[in-house]
C-alpha cells in the first residue's frame, strides 16, 4: 500500500481520468492501509507519499475513489479524517461496480486493472 506499485497504479488511474476516461480506484484488502493514519516519508527517502497523491486528486471529475468497508472492518481500522469523503462500499456494491449495475454510476466497468 505504500510501494512504488501502488503509486504506479494510482498514476495510471489519474492519467486515464485526466484523459477523460471515467476511472474508479478501489482500496481493498491491504490497500486500505493507504487511507489510514498519517503517512510521513523522510525527506531523504525517494518513496512517493500515496496519501498526498490521493488528497491532491480527489477533485478530478473523472476519477472516483472508493474504499472496501469489509476490509476496514476486518483490520479494525478506519480511514483518516482527511479521507472521510471517500465512499465506503460493501461487497454487494463492489459487485455492482465490477459488473456494471452500480445504481450510483451509470457507467459500467469496461477496463479493470488489478495489482
Secondary structure by P-SEA (a helix, b strand, c coil): cccaaaaaaaaaaaaaaaaccbbbbbbccccccccccbbbbccccccccaaaaaaaccccccbbbbbbaaaaaaaccccccccccbbbbcaaaaaaaaacccccccccccccccc
